[in-house]
């Protein structure tokens, strides 16, 4: 399945492993503050979820879509 973002997007470069704000900042070429805001937005959109850790050890991973989030949506209108 093709990714819904361009090959220059940080998610395309990421590789799918767990990510930290530091790693995201390097991938996106932005400050750590901006990386943190990006990650919060991706969590709100259901793309990422908190994987483990707290504080400086927090990691994030791709969120697995739930049946409830996709219930009743035709595939073409599915945001996930």
PyMOL CGO cylinders between C-alpha atoms (Angstrom):
from pymol import cmd
from pymol.cgo import CYLINDER

trace = [
    CYLINDER, 0.00, 0.00, 0.00, 1.50, 3.39, -0.94, 0.3, 1, 1, 1, 1, 1, 1,
    CYLINDER, 1.50, 3.39, -0.94, 2.19, 5.89, 1.81, 0.3, 1, 1, 1, 1, 1, 1,
    CYLINDER, 2.19, 5.89, 1.81, -0.12, 8.94, 1.88, 0.3, 1, 1, 1, 1, 1, 1,
    CYLINDER, -0.12, 8.94, 1.88, 2.81, 11.35, 1.96, 0.3, 1, 1, 1, 1, 1, 1,
    CYLINDER, 2.81, 11.35, 1.96, 5.61, 12.30, -0.42, 0.3, 1, 1, 1, 1, 1, 1,
    CYLINDER, 5.61, 12.30, -0.42, 9.05, 10.69, -0.34, 0.3, 1, 1, 1, 1, 1, 1,
    CYLINDER, 9.05, 10.69, -0.34, 10.48, 13.92, 1.12, 0.3, 1, 1, 1, 1, 1, 1,
    CYLINDER, 10.48, 13.92, 1.12, 8.12, 13.82, 4.14, 0.3, 1, 1, 1, 1, 1, 1,
    CYLINDER, 8.12, 13.82, 4.14, 9.76, 12.89, 7.48, 0.3, 1, 1, 1, 1, 1, 1,
    CYLINDER, 9.76, 12.89, 7.48, 7.45, 9.88, 7.88, 0.3, 1, 1, 1, 1, 1, 1,
    CYLINDER, 7.45, 9.88, 7.88, 8.77, 8.48, 4.59, 0.3, 1, 1, 1, 1, 1, 1,
    CYLINDER, 8.77, 8.48, 4.59, 12.37, 8.77, 5.85, 0.3, 1, 1, 1, 1, 1, 1,
    CYLINDER, 12.37, 8.77, 5.85, 11.61, 7.44, 9.31, 0.3, 1, 1, 1, 1, 1, 1,
    CYLINDER, 11.61, 7.44, 9.31, 11.43, 3.71, 8.59, 0.3, 1, 1, 1, 1, 1, 1,
    CYLINDER, 11.43, 3.71, 8.59, 8.62, 2.90, 11.04, 0.3, 1, 1, 1, 1, 1, 1,
    CYLINDER, 8.62, 2.90, 11.04, 10.65, 2.20, 14.18, 0.3, 1, 1, 1, 1, 1, 1,
    CYLINDER, 10.65, 2.20, 14.18, 9.95, 3.97, 17.45, 0.3, 1, 1, 1, 1, 1, 1,
    CYLINDER, 9.95, 3.97, 17.45, 10.69, 7.67, 17.31, 0.3, 1, 1, 1, 1, 1, 1,
    CYLINDER, 10.69, 7.67, 17.31, 11.64, 10.31, 19.86, 0.3, 1, 1, 1, 1, 1, 1,
    CYLINDER, 11.64, 10.31, 19.86, 11.35, 14.08, 19.57, 0.3, 1, 1, 1, 1, 1, 1,
    CYLINDER, 11.35, 14.08, 19.57, 15.12, 14.22, 18.97, 0.3, 1, 1, 1, 1, 1, 1,
    CYLINDER, 15.12, 14.22, 18.97, 14.91, 11.73, 16.11, 0.3, 1, 1, 1, 1, 1, 1,
    CYLINDER, 14.91, 11.73, 16.11, 11.89, 13.54, 14.63, 0.3, 1, 1, 1, 1, 1, 1,
    CYLINDER, 11.89, 13.54, 14.63, 13.73, 16.89, 14.86, 0.3, 1, 1, 1, 1, 1, 1,
    CYLINDER, 13.73, 16.89, 14.86, 16.62, 15.43, 12.84, 0.3, 1, 1, 1, 1, 1, 1,
    CYLINDER, 16.62, 15.43, 12.84, 14.30, 13.85, 10.25, 0.3, 1, 1, 1, 1, 1, 1,
    CYLINDER, 14.30, 13.85, 10.25, 12.16, 16.96, 9.85, 0.3, 1, 1, 1, 1, 1, 1,
    CYLINDER, 12.16, 16.96, 9.85, 15.10, 19.37, 10.20, 0.3, 1, 1, 1, 1, 1, 1,
    CYLINDER, 15.10, 19.37, 10.20, 13.36, 21.40, 12.86, 0.3, 1, 1, 1, 1, 1, 1,
    CYLINDER, 13.36, 21.40, 12.86, 13.83, 22.35, 16.51, 0.3, 1, 1, 1, 1, 1, 1,
    CYLINDER, 13.83, 22.35, 16.51, 12.96, 19.90, 19.26, 0.3, 1, 1, 1, 1, 1, 1,
    CYLINDER, 12.96, 19.90, 19.26, 10.09, 22.18, 20.33, 0.3, 1, 1, 1, 1, 1, 1,
    CYLINDER, 10.09, 22.18, 20.33, 8.64, 22.03, 16.81, 0.3, 1, 1, 1, 1, 1, 1,
    CYLINDER, 8.64, 22.03, 16.81, 9.23, 18.26, 16.69, 0.3, 1, 1, 1, 1, 1, 1,
    CYLINDER, 9.23, 18.26, 16.69, 7.27, 17.87, 19.93, 0.3, 1, 1, 1, 1, 1, 1,
    CYLINDER, 7.27, 17.87, 19.93, 4.37, 19.92, 18.54, 0.3, 1, 1, 1, 1, 1, 1,
    CYLINDER, 4.37, 19.92, 18.54, 4.47, 17.86, 15.33, 0.3, 1, 1, 1, 1, 1, 1,
    CYLINDER, 4.47, 17.86, 15.33, 4.31, 14.64, 17.34, 0.3, 1, 1, 1, 1, 1, 1,
    CYLINDER, 4.31, 14.64, 17.34, 1.39, 15.96, 19.42, 0.3, 1, 1, 1, 1, 1, 1,
    CYLINDER, 1.39, 15.96, 19.42, -0.46, 16.78, 16.19, 0.3, 1, 1, 1, 1, 1, 1,
    CYLINDER, -0.46, 16.78, 16.19, 0.26, 13.30, 14.79, 0.3, 1, 1, 1, 1, 1, 1,
    CYLINDER, 0.26, 13.30, 14.79, -1.06, 11.76, 18.01, 0.3, 1, 1, 1, 1, 1, 1,
    CYLINDER, -1.06, 11.76, 18.01, -4.22, 13.89, 17.79, 0.3, 1, 1, 1, 1, 1, 1,
    CYLINDER, -4.22, 13.89, 17.79, -4.72, 12.75, 14.18, 0.3, 1, 1, 1, 1, 1, 1,
    CYLINDER, -4.72, 12.75, 14.18, -4.28, 9.11, 15.22, 0.3, 1, 1, 1, 1, 1, 1,
    CYLINDER, -4.28, 9.11, 15.22, -1.06, 8.58, 13.24, 0.3, 1, 1, 1, 1, 1, 1,
    CYLINDER, -1.06, 8.58, 13.24, 1.26, 8.09, 16.23, 0.3, 1, 1, 1, 1, 1, 1,
    CYLINDER, 1.26, 8.09, 16.23, 0.75, 6.77, 19.72, 0.3, 1, 1, 1, 1, 1, 1,
    CYLINDER, 0.75, 6.77, 19.72, 2.88, 6.90, 22.85, 0.3, 1, 1, 1, 1, 1, 1,
    CYLINDER, 2.88, 6.90, 22.85, 4.89, 3.67, 22.92, 0.3, 1, 1, 1, 1, 1, 1,
    CYLINDER, 4.89, 3.67, 22.92, 6.77, 3.77, 26.21, 0.3, 1, 1, 1, 1, 1, 1,
    CYLINDER, 6.77, 3.77, 26.21, 8.73, 5.85, 28.64, 0.3, 1, 1, 1, 1, 1, 1,
    CYLINDER, 8.73, 5.85, 28.64, 8.21, 9.18, 30.27, 0.3, 1, 1, 1, 1, 1, 1,
    CYLINDER, 8.21, 9.18, 30.27, 10.04, 12.48, 30.20, 0.3, 1, 1, 1, 1, 1, 1,
    CYLINDER, 10.04, 12.48, 30.20, 13.27, 12.28, 28.20, 0.3, 1, 1, 1, 1, 1, 1,
    CYLINDER, 13.27, 12.28, 28.20, 12.72, 8.57, 27.54, 0.3, 1, 1, 1, 1, 1, 1,
    CYLINDER, 12.72, 8.57, 27.54, 9.38, 8.89, 25.76, 0.3, 1, 1, 1, 1, 1, 1,
    CYLINDER, 9.38, 8.89, 25.76, 9.09, 6.99, 22.49, 0.3, 1, 1, 1, 1, 1, 1,
    CYLINDER, 9.09, 6.99, 22.49, 6.28, 7.10, 19.93, 0.3, 1, 1, 1, 1, 1, 1,
    CYLINDER, 6.28, 7.10, 19.93, 5.22, 4.54, 17.34, 0.3, 1, 1, 1, 1, 1, 1,
    CYLINDER, 5.22, 4.54, 17.34, 2.75, 4.30, 14.49, 0.3, 1, 1, 1, 1, 1, 1,
    CYLINDER, 2.75, 4.30, 14.49, -0.74, 3.88, 15.87, 0.3, 1, 1, 1, 1, 1, 1,
    CYLINDER, -0.74, 3.88, 15.87, -2.72, 0.87, 14.80, 0.3, 1, 1, 1, 1, 1, 1,
    CYLINDER, -2.72, 0.87, 14.80, -6.16, 1.89, 13.56, 0.3, 1, 1, 1, 1, 1, 1,
    CYLINDER, -6.16, 1.89, 13.56, -8.98, 0.45, 15.59, 0.3, 1, 1, 1, 1, 1, 1,
    CYLINDER, -8.98, 0.45, 15.59, -12.17, -1.03, 14.21, 0.3, 1, 1, 1, 1, 1, 1,
    CYLINDER, -12.17, -1.03, 14.21, -14.10, 1.66, 16.10, 0.3, 1, 1, 1, 1, 1, 1,
    CYLINDER, -14.10, 1.66, 16.10, -12.17, 4.47, 14.36, 0.3, 1, 1, 1, 1, 1, 1,
    CYLINDER, -12.17, 4.47, 14.36, -12.92, 2.97, 10.94, 0.3, 1, 1, 1, 1, 1, 1,
    CYLINDER, -12.92, 2.97, 10.94, -16.46, 1.77, 11.61, 0.3, 1, 1, 1, 1, 1, 1,
    CYLINDER, -16.46, 1.77, 11.61, -18.88, 2.73, 8.89, 0.3, 1, 1, 1, 1, 1, 1,
    CYLINDER, -18.88, 2.73, 8.89, -16.33, 4.46, 6.68, 0.3, 1, 1, 1, 1, 1, 1,
    CYLINDER, -16.33, 4.46, 6.68, -15.92, 3.36, 3.09, 0.3, 1, 1, 1, 1, 1, 1,
    CYLINDER, -15.92, 3.36, 3.09, -12.26, 2.70, 2.21, 0.3, 1, 1, 1, 1, 1, 1,
    CYLINDER, -12.26, 2.70, 2.21, -12.00, 5.76, -0.05, 0.3, 1, 1, 1, 1, 1, 1,
    CYLINDER, -12.00, 5.76, -0.05, -13.04, 8.11, 2.80, 0.3, 1, 1, 1, 1, 1, 1,
    CYLINDER, -13.04, 8.11, 2.80, -10.98, 6.42, 5.48, 0.3, 1, 1, 1, 1, 1, 1,
    CYLINDER, -10.98, 6.42, 5.48, -8.45, 8.94, 6.91, 0.3, 1, 1, 1, 1, 1, 1,
    CYLINDER, -8.45, 8.94, 6.91, -6.18, 6.16, 8.22, 0.3, 1, 1, 1, 1, 1, 1,
]
cmd.load_cgo(trace, "trace")
